[in-house]
């Protein structure tokens, strides 16, 4: 901790670099009942460099809610900053997002009822709430435009207006502007796109993180201690069109000669498209 109360966590360059310290940001999230959709959304957003650095840069110790605070009354931005702090400070093995769930209940009891819900729907709501609390302006973000010379000029004016209205890194990093078929609203902002799967076999390069037993020997004890650690291996699989994600796990398990329950996290990418499939296990980095 610096003398002025500010603490450096990590830079955007370090998050994007493959040479980042082992384990940094690789922290398990406690699954409170059936909230795995919530955890999936948190893992994805919380590893976007612009978001992590935006919340944690110039961090002051007073910005982090303490365990003795009345956490039920905190705003979502404060609790999410606390969550990111715990996720990236390289001191914890697991993080419990329960305080953030409680804050979210004030905005949506349905999505925080500890039952399964749509991850994309929750993702959109979460971003909207963050942007609302971070926004420097109040009022209507819509702008009424006169007829301009070109659609490109109109789009630029609308986008500049939206950025100046919200004026925060969450909106500028995760939102865009698209043309709409609605006559009264020719442009609208968006934070995700649904893309069709092409009718061809998809070759997917996959980084698989699996739990494997290993021995951690200490100088004090000859017998050592058994831990579950993380091993990484890259393989190539073929995912048939319109097939279930479970088929991908079957292929991975067969290729690695492992049980599907041992596969913790699969990150898939094909050309510019990226998606994440999260699967939780009972323990990670815990002695047994």
C-alpha positions as a Markdown table, in Angstrom:
| # | Residue | x | y | z |
|---|---|---|---|---|
| 1 | Unk | 0.0 | 0.0 | 0.0 |
| 2 | Unk | 1.4 | 3.4 | -1.0 |
| 3 | Unk | 1.6 | 6.2 | 1.4 |
| 4 | Unk | -1.3 | 8.1 | -0.2 |
| 5 | Unk | -3.6 | 5.1 | 0.3 |
| 6 | Unk | -3.5 | 4.0 | -3.3 |
| 7 | Unk | -2.6 | 0.5 | -4.3 |
| 8 | Unk | -1.4 | -0.8 | -7.6 |
| 9 | Unk | -3.1 | -4.0 | -8.7 |
| 10 | Unk | -2.2 | -4.6 | -12.4 |
| 11 | Unk | -1.8 | -2.8 | -15.7 |
| 12 | Unk | -3.8 | -3.4 | -18.9 |
| 13 | Unk | -0.6 | -4.6 | -20.6 |
| 14 | Unk | 0.0 | -7.2 | -17.9 |
| 15 | Unk | -3.5 | -8.6 | -18.2 |
| 16 | Unk | -3.1 | -9.0 | -22.0 |
| 17 | Unk | 0.5 | -10.4 | -21.7 |
| 18 | Unk | 1.0 | -14.2 | -21.5 |
| 19 | Unk | 3.9 | -13.5 | -19.2 |
| 20 | Unk | 1.6 | -12.3 | -16.4 |
| 21 | Unk | 2.4 | -13.9 | -13.0 |
| 22 | Unk | 1.1 | -17.5 | -12.7 |
| 23 | Unk | -2.3 | -17.5 | -11.0 |
| 24 | Unk | -3.0 | -13.8 | -11.3 |
| 25 | Unk | -6.7 | -13.5 | -11.9 |
| 26 | Unk | -7.1 | -17.2 | -12.0 |
| 27 | Unk | -9.4 | -17.4 | -9.0 |
| 28 | Unk | -12.4 | -19.6 | -8.4 |
| 29 | Unk | -15.8 | -18.0 | -7.8 |
| 30 | Unk | -18.0 | -19.6 | -5.2 |
| 31 | Unk | -21.3 | -20.9 | -6.7 |
| 32 | Unk | -24.1 | -19.8 | -4.4 |
| 33 | Unk | -26.9 | -22.2 | -5.2 |
| 34 | Unk | -27.7 | -22.1 | -9.0 |
| 35 | Unk | -25.9 | -18.9 | -9.7 |
| 36 | Unk | -23.4 | -20.4 | -12.2 |
| 37 | Unk | -24.8 | -18.1 | -14.9 |
| 38 | Unk | -23.9 | -15.2 | -12.7 |
| 39 | Unk | -20.4 | -16.5 | -12.1 |
| 40 | Unk | -19.9 | -17.1 | -15.9 |
| 41 | Unk | -20.8 | -13.5 | -16.6 |
| 42 | Unk | -18.4 | -12.2 | -13.9 |
| 43 | Unk | -15.5 | -14.3 | -15.1 |
| 44 | Unk | -15.9 | -13.0 | -18.7 |
| 45 | Unk | -16.3 | -9.3 | -17.8 |
| 46 | Unk | -13.7 | -9.4 | -15.0 |
| 47 | Unk | -10.9 | -10.5 | -17.5 |
| 48 | Unk | -11.4 | -7.6 | -19.9 |
| 49 | Unk | -8.3 | -5.4 | -19.5 |
| 50 | Unk | -10.1 | -2.1 | -20.0 |
| 51 | Unk | -12.7 | -3.0 | -17.3 |
| 52 | Unk | -10.2 | -4.3 | -14.7 |
| 53 | Unk | -7.9 | -1.4 | -15.1 |
| 54 | Unk | -10.8 | 1.1 | -15.3 |
| 55 | Unk | -12.1 | 0.0 | -11.9 |
| 56 | Unk | -8.8 | -0.6 | -10.1 |
| 57 | Unk | -6.5 | 2.2 | -11.4 |
| 58 | Unk | -5.7 | 5.0 | -8.9 |
| 59 | Unk | -7.4 | 2.8 | -6.3 |
| 60 | Unk | -7.8 | 4.3 | -2.8 |
| 61 | Unk | -8.1 | 2.1 | 0.2 |
| 62 | Unk | -11.3 | 3.8 | 1.2 |
| 63 | Unk | -12.9 | 2.8 | -2.0 |
| 64 | Unk | -12.9 | -0.9 | -1.0 |
| 65 | Unk | -15.9 | -1.9 | 1.3 |
| 66 | Unk | -14.6 | -3.6 | 4.4 |
| 67 | Unk | -16.1 | -6.8 | 5.9 |
| 68 | Unk | -17.5 | -4.7 | 8.8 |
| 69 | Unk | -19.4 | -2.3 | 6.5 |
| 70 | Unk | -23.1 | -2.6 | 6.0 |
| 71 | Unk | -22.6 | -4.2 | 2.6 |
| 72 | Unk | -26.3 | -4.5 | 1.9 |
| 73 | Unk | -26.5 | -0.7 | 1.4 |
| 74 | Unk | -23.5 | -0.4 | -0.9 |
| 75 | Unk | -23.9 | 0.5 | -4.6 |
| 76 | Unk | -23.1 | -2.0 | -7.3 |
| 77 | Unk | -20.0 | -0.2 | -8.5 |
| 78 | Unk | -18.4 | -0.3 | -5.0 |
| 79 | Unk | -19.2 | -4.0 | -4.5 |
| 80 | Unk | -17.9 | -4.9 | -8.0 |
| 81 | Unk | -14.7 | -3.0 | -7.4 |
| 82 | Unk | -14.3 | -5.0 | -4.2 |
| 83 | Unk | -14.9 | -8.2 | -6.2 |
| 84 | Unk | -12.3 | -7.2 | -8.8 |
| 85 | Unk | -9.8 | -6.3 | -6.0 |
| 86 | Unk | -10.2 | -9.7 | -4.5 |
| 87 | Unk | -9.9 | -11.4 | -7.9 |
| 88 | Unk | -6.8 | -9.7 | -9.0 |
| 89 | Unk | -4.7 | -9.0 | -5.8 |
| 90 | Unk | -3.2 | -12.5 | -6.0 |
| 91 | Unk | -3.9 | -13.3 | -2.4 |
| 92 | Unk | -7.0 | -15.5 | -2.5 |
| 93 | Unk | -7.9 | -18.9 | -4.0 |
| 94 | Unk | -11.7 | -18.3 | -4.2 |
| 95 | Unk | -13.9 | -15.2 | -4.2 |
| 96 | Unk | -17.5 | -15.2 | -2.9 |
| 97 | Unk | -19.7 | -12.8 | -4.9 |
| 98 | Unk | -22.6 | -13.0 | -2.3 |
| 99 | Unk | -22.4 | -9.3 | -1.4 |
| 100 | Unk | -22.7 | -8.3 | -5.1 |
| 101 | Unk | -25.7 | -10.7 | -5.5 |
| 102 | Unk | -27.4 | -8.9 | -2.5 |
| 103 | Unk | -26.8 | -5.5 | -4.2 |
| 104 | Unk | -28.2 | -6.8 | -7.5 |
| 105 | Unk | -31.4 | -8.0 | -5.7 |
| 106 | Unk | -32.4 | -4.4 | -5.2 |
| 107 | Unk | -32.5 | -4.0 | -9.0 |
| 108 | Unk | -33.8 | -7.5 | -10.0 |
| 109 | Unk | -35.1 | -10.0 | -7.5 |
| 110 | Unk | -36.0 | -12.4 | -10.4 |
| 111 | Unk | -32.5 | -12.7 | -11.7 |
| 112 | Unk | -31.1 | -13.1 | -8.2 |
| 113 | Unk | -33.4 | -15.7 | -6.8 |
| 114 | Unk | -30.7 | -18.4 | -6.8 |
| 115 | Unk | -32.3 | -20.2 | -9.8 |
| 116 | Unk | -30.9 | -20.7 | -13.3 |
| 117 | Unk | -31.4 | -17.7 | -15.7 |
| 118 | Unk | -30.1 | -16.5 | -19.1 |
| 119 | Unk | -26.5 | -15.3 | -18.8 |
| 120 | Unk | -26.8 | -12.9 | -21.7 |
| 121 | Unk | -29.8 | -11.2 | -20.1 |
| 122 | Unk | -28.0 | -10.8 | -16.9 |
| 123 | Unk | -24.9 | -9.5 | -18.7 |
| 124 | Unk | -27.0 | -6.8 | -20.3 |
| 125 | Unk | -28.6 | -5.8 | -17.0 |
| 126 | Unk | -25.3 | -5.7 | -15.1 |
| 127 | Unk | -23.7 | -3.5 | -17.7 |
| 128 | Unk | -26.7 | -1.1 | -17.7 |
| 129 | Unk | -26.5 | -0.8 | -13.9 |
| 130 | Unk | -22.7 | -0.2 | -13.9 |
| 131 | Unk | -23.1 | 2.5 | -16.6 |
| 132 | Unk | -26.0 | 4.1 | -14.8 |
| 133 | Unk | -24.0 | 4.5 | -11.6 |
| 134 | Unk | -20.8 | 5.6 | -13.4 |
| 135 | Unk | -22.6 | 8.1 | -15.7 |
| 136 | Unk | -21.7 | 11.7 | -15.2 |
| 137 | Unk | -25.0 | 13.0 | -16.6 |
| 138 | Unk | -28.6 | 12.5 | -15.9 |
| 139 | Unk | -31.6 | 12.8 | -18.2 |
| 140 | Unk | -32.4 | 11.3 | -21.6 |
| 141 | Unk | -29.4 | 9.9 | -23.6 |
| 142 | Unk | -31.4 | 10.1 | -26.8 |
| 143 | Unk | -30.5 | 12.8 | -29.3 |
| 144 | Unk | -32.8 | 14.4 | -31.9 |
| 145 | Unk | -31.0 | 15.1 | -35.2 |
| 146 | Unk | -32.0 | 17.1 | -38.2 |
| 147 | Unk | -31.5 | 15.5 | -41.6 |
| 148 | Unk | -27.8 | 15.3 | -42.3 |
| 149 | Unk | -25.8 | 14.8 | -45.5 |
| 150 | Unk | -24.8 | 11.1 | -44.9 |
| 151 | Unk | -25.6 | 8.2 | -42.7 |
| 152 | Unk | -21.9 | 8.1 | -41.6 |
| 153 | Unk | -22.1 | 11.7 | -40.3 |
| 154 | Unk | -25.3 | 10.9 | -38.5 |
| 155 | Unk | -23.9 | 7.8 | -36.8 |
| 156 | Unk | -20.8 | 9.8 | -35.7 |
| 157 | Unk | -22.9 | 12.5 | -34.2 |
| 158 | Unk | -25.0 | 9.9 | -32.3 |
| 159 | Unk | -22.0 | 8.0 | -31.1 |
| 160 | Unk | -20.2 | 11.1 | -29.9 |
| 161 | Unk | -23.3 | 12.2 | -28.0 |
| 162 | Unk | -23.7 | 8.8 | -26.3 |
| 163 | Unk | -20.0 | 8.8 | -25.2 |
| 164 | Unk | -20.2 | 12.4 | -23.9 |
| 165 | Unk | -23.5 | 11.6 | -22.1 |
| 166 | Unk | -22.3 | 8.4 | -20.3 |
| 167 | Unk | -18.6 | 9.4 | -20.2 |
| 168 | Unk | -17.3 | 6.2 | -18.6 |
| 169 | Unk | -15.0 | 3.4 | -19.6 |
| 170 | Unk | -17.6 | 0.6 | -19.3 |
| 171 | Unk | -19.8 | 2.2 | -22.1 |
| 172 | Unk | -16.8 | 3.1 | -24.3 |
| 173 | Unk | -15.2 | -0.3 | -24.0 |
| 174 | Unk | -18.3 | -2.7 | -24.3 |
| 175 | Unk | -20.9 | -0.8 | -26.3 |
| 176 | Unk | -21.2 | 0.0 | -30.0 |
| 177 | Unk | -23.7 | 1.6 | -32.3 |
| 178 | Unk | -25.7 | -0.2 | -35.0 |
| 179 | Unk | -28.2 | 0.8 | -37.6 |
| 180 | Unk | -31.8 | 0.0 | -36.8 |
| 181 | Unk | -34.7 | -0.6 | -39.1 |
| 182 | Unk | -36.9 | 1.5 | -36.8 |
| 183 | Unk | -37.9 | 4.7 | -38.6 |
| 184 | Unk | -38.1 | 6.7 | -35.4 |
| 185 | Unk | -34.8 | 5.5 | -34.0 |
| 186 | Unk | -32.3 | 4.8 | -36.9 |
| 187 | Unk | -29.4 | 4.0 | -34.5 |
| 188 | Unk | -29.3 | 2.1 | -31.3 |
| 189 | Unk | -26.5 | 1.1 | -28.9 |
| 190 | Unk | -25.7 | -2.6 | -28.3 |
| 191 | Unk | -23.3 | -4.6 | -26.1 |
| 192 | Unk | -23.5 | -8.1 | -27.7 |
| 193 | Unk | -24.3 | -9.6 | -31.1 |
| 194 | Unk | -25.9 | -13.0 | -31.8 |
| 195 | Unk | -24.1 | -14.7 | -34.7 |
| 196 | Unk | -25.3 | -17.8 | -36.6 |
| 197 | Unk | -23.2 | -20.9 | -36.6 |
| 198 | Unk | -22.1 | -21.7 | -40.2 |
| 199 | Unk | -23.3 | -25.0 | -41.7 |
| 200 | Unk | -19.8 | -26.4 | -41.8 |
| 201 | Unk | -17.6 | -28.3 | -39.4 |
| 202 | Unk | -15.9 | -26.0 | -37.0 |
| 203 | Unk | -12.3 | -26.7 | -36.1 |
| 204 | Unk | -11.8 | -25.3 | -32.6 |
| 205 | Unk | -8.4 | -24.7 | -30.9 |
| 206 | Unk | -9.0 | -25.2 | -27.2 |
| 207 | Unk | -7.0 | -24.4 | -24.1 |
| 208 | Unk | -8.1 | -26.9 | -21.5 |
| 209 | Unk | -7.4 | -26.4 | -17.8 |
| 210 | Unk | -7.7 | -29.7 | -15.9 |
| 211 | Unk | -7.2 | -30.6 | -12.3 |
| 212 | Unk | -4.4 | -33.1 | -11.7 |
| 213 | Unk | -2.9 | -34.4 | -8.5 |
| 214 | Unk | 0.7 | -33.4 | -7.7 |
| 215 | Unk | 3.0 | -33.4 | -4.8 |
| 216 | Unk | 4.2 | -30.2 | -3.0 |
| 217 | Unk | 7.2 | -31.2 | -0.9 |
| 218 | Unk | 8.3 | -29.0 | 2.0 |
| 219 | Unk | 11.7 | -28.9 | 3.7 |
| 220 | Unk | 10.0 | -29.6 | 7.1 |
| 221 | Unk | 8.1 | -32.7 | 6.0 |
| 222 | Unk | 9.5 | -35.5 | 3.9 |
| 223 | Unk | 6.1 | -37.0 | 3.0 |
| 224 | Unk | 5.0 | -33.7 | 1.4 |
| 225 | Unk | 1.4 | -32.4 | 0.9 |
| 226 | Unk | -1.0 | -33.3 | -1.8 |
| 227 | Unk | -2.6 | -30.5 | -3.7 |
| 228 | Unk | -4.8 | -30.1 | -6.7 |
| 229 | Unk | -3.1 | -27.8 | -9.2 |
| 230 | Unk | -3.8 | -26.6 | -12.7 |
| 231 | Unk | -2.3 | -28.1 | -15.8 |
| 232 | Unk | -2.8 | -26.6 | -19.3 |
| 233 | Unk | -2.9 | -28.4 | -22.6 |
| 234 | Unk | -3.9 | -27.3 | -26.1 |
| 235 | Unk | -5.8 | -29.7 | -28.4 |
| 236 | Unk | -7.8 | -29.4 | -31.6 |
| 237 | Unk | -11.4 | -30.7 | -31.8 |
| 238 | Unk | -14.2 | -30.6 | -34.4 |
| 239 | Unk | -17.6 | -29.3 | -33.2 |
| 240 | Unk | -20.5 | -30.4 | -35.4 |
| 241 | Unk | -22.9 | -27.7 | -36.5 |
| 242 | Unk | -25.9 | -27.2 | -34.1 |
| 243 | Unk | -24.5 | -29.8 | -31.7 |
| 244 | Unk | -24.7 | -29.3 | -28.0 |
| 245 | Unk | -21.7 | -28.0 | -26.0 |
| 246 | Unk | -21.7 | -31.3 | -24.1 |
| 247 | Unk | -20.3 | -33.0 | -27.3 |
| 248 | Unk | -17.3 | -30.8 | -27.0 |
| 249 | Unk | -16.7 | -32.0 | -23.4 |
| 250 | Unk | -17.0 | -35.6 | -24.7 |
| 251 | Unk | -14.3 | -34.9 | -27.3 |
| 252 | Unk | -12.0 | -33.2 | -24.8 |
| 253 | Unk | -12.3 | -36.0 | -22.3 |
| 254 | Unk | -11.6 | -38.6 | -24.9 |
| 255 | Unk | -8.6 | -36.7 | -26.3 |
| 256 | Unk | -7.1 | -36.0 | -22.8 |
| 257 | Unk | -8.1 | -39.4 | -21.4 |
| 258 | Unk | -9.8 | -37.7 | -18.6 |
| 259 | Unk | -13.2 | -37.7 | -16.9 |
| 260 | Unk | -15.4 | -34.8 | -17.9 |
| 261 | Unk | -15.7 | -33.8 | -14.3 |
| 262 | Unk | -12.0 | -33.0 | -14.3 |
| 263 | Unk | -12.3 | -30.3 | -16.9 |
| 264 | Unk | -12.6 | -26.9 | -15.2 |
| 265 | Unk | -12.5 | -24.3 | -17.9 |
| 266 | Unk | -12.6 | -24.4 | -21.7 |
| 267 | Unk | -11.7 | -21.3 | -23.7 |
| 268 | Unk | -12.6 | -21.6 | -27.4 |
| 269 | Unk | -11.6 | -19.3 | -30.3 |
| 270 | Unk | -12.0 | -19.5 | -34.1 |
| 271 | Unk | -10.6 | -16.6 | -36.1 |
| 272 | Unk | -12.0 | -13.4 | -34.6 |
| 273 | Unk | -14.9 | -15.1 | -32.8 |
| 274 | Unk | -14.4 | -16.0 | -29.1 |
| 275 | Unk | -16.6 | -17.6 | -26.5 |
| 276 | Unk | -16.2 | -19.1 | -23.1 |
| 277 | Unk | -17.7 | -22.2 | -21.6 |
| 278 | Unk | -17.4 | -22.4 | -17.8 |
| 279 | Unk | -17.8 | -25.6 | -15.9 |
| 280 | Unk | -17.2 | -25.8 | -12.1 |
| 281 | Unk | -15.7 | -28.5 | -10.0 |
| 282 | Unk | -15.7 | -29.1 | -6.3 |
| 283 | Unk | -12.2 | -27.9 | -5.6 |
| 284 | Unk | -9.4 | -26.0 | -7.1 |
| 285 | Unk | -6.1 | -25.1 | -5.4 |
| 286 | Unk | -7.3 | -26.8 | -2.3 |
| 287 | Unk | -5.5 | -29.5 | -0.2 |
| 288 | Unk | -7.1 | -32.9 | 0.2 |
